Amino acid sequence: MRLPIQFRLATRDEFALLASLAGFDIVSITAGFTAEPYREGECRTAVWTLAPRGA
């Protein structure tokens, strides 16, 4: 079985818009797998926690 997966790098604003358009609210954005807040340009990895809108 083959699963066609495509990857795309997105800015914070682009991903936030995509999440919103898909019906999600942003719960948090952390730096990697730490509790530290994500800072654009300073952190290599962002972990986004999303929830269905209104949940």
Secondary structure as GFF3:
##gff-version 3
##sequence-region A 1 55
A	DSSP	alpha_helix	12	21	.	.	.	ID=ss1
A	DSSP	beta_strand	24	31	.	.	.	ID=ss2
A	DSSP	beta_strand	46	52	.	.	.	ID=ss3
###
